[in-house]
Amino acid sequence: MNKPVIVAAKRTPFGKYGGALRTLEPDMLLKPLLQHLIEQCPELKHRTDDVILGNVVGNGGNIARKSLLEAGLSETIPGVTLDRQCGSGLEAILYACRMIQAGAGQIYLAGGVESTSRAPWKIKRPQSVYDTAMPEVYERASFAPEGQDPSMIEAAENVAQHYAITREAQDHFAYQSHQRTMQAYEEGHLVDEILPLTVKGQRVDMDESVKPRLRMKLLARMKPLLPGGTVTAGNCCMKNDGAVILLVMEEHTAQALGYHHGLQFVDGLTKGVDPTLLGIGPIPTVETLLERNQTRMKDIEAVELNEAFASQVLACQRELGISEAQLNRWGGAIATGHPYGASGAALVTRLFNMNCDGLTLATMGIGGGMGNAILFRPWT
């Protein structure tokens, strides 16, 4: 079976909803990343077999195809856009790796993009063409049948109650995420991960959601988003804009093109869970993945688990036996932000730039009650 390896990985800074990247459509967020990779490896312009991207709230119309043409890749290269909600970016990487394993191609660009700031308004179509009622605007489509489709905040509360995750624990985790992220910036760990952008003459080189001056006292003062709840704006992620691209190749092709370092794909999968507890998707997914590969959590050097909300991460950490030293060493989405379709790819980008010596794992909880995960080993 062919061996897929990841040999390059970059992301944009993540902007806040309505922030510095608010004017950029998804294809314009992706364009500089794609052009950066083409500059590093000109062969990509004509030899890429496919561009596979995750996207959730975009305009439709196959963002992957439009983006690759905007970036100057050959018109002979196809593109496909995937939507597995928050897991879309990680799913795109999984698809690329499976395509290489199957012998369908040798070079893929995979990742994700999201602009919550540019997301189109959604309007329900009336039952009758003669209906004169005012149009009904809605934020998102249903992920599950009625009664099984909580809002993200409701789902976070469900997880907190089901797993007895306290408000104090959630706030402490959120504080730690910001602290770890700031430390990673200060120590220079994120320099190779982020490609700075210039938007209307302004250089953007840092995630906008990070709060350097955040203190536990402020988190403790924040009101719950639901009456009597524990989830606040401080202990869950923000809506964000951003893009991520990774270069996935068949091992021998990568070597022939001069690449000798990166991540080797080991295995990956996606599983479903109770939609009302959607944040716990990583639990059965990771358990199955580790069992299938005869691996234990203690054998994993680093785990990147998306921080949609603190209660979810803490529940997964406890149930999977992930240590503090393994989990989100450089912070996570509570601090950096969660551009839905790009976040899973951002986890792998972080693992790529960590240069770990052992096995690493990226995993996402997904709207509608799912989880996906990919296991990697170093490739040298």
Buried (B, 14 or more C-beta within 10 A) or exposed (E): EBBBBBBBBBBBBBBBBEBBBBEBBBBBBBBBBBBBBBEBBEEBBEBBBBBBBBBBBBBEEBBBBBBBBBBEBEEEBBBBBBBBBBBBBBBBBBBBBEBBBEEEBBBBBBBBBBBBBBBEEEEEEEEEEEEEEEEEEEEBEEBBEEEBBBEBBBBBBBBBEBBEBEBEBBBBBBBBBBBBBBEBBEEEBBEEBBBEBEBEEEEBBBBBBBBEEBEEEEBBEBEBBBEEBBBBBBBBBBBBBBBBBBBBBBBEBBEEBEBEBBBBBBBBBBBBBBBBBBBBBBBBBBBBBBEEEEBEBEEBBBBBBBBBBBBBBBBBBBBBEBEEEBBBBBBBBBBBBBBBBBBBBBBBBBBBBBEBEEBBBBBBBBBBBBBBBBBBBBBE
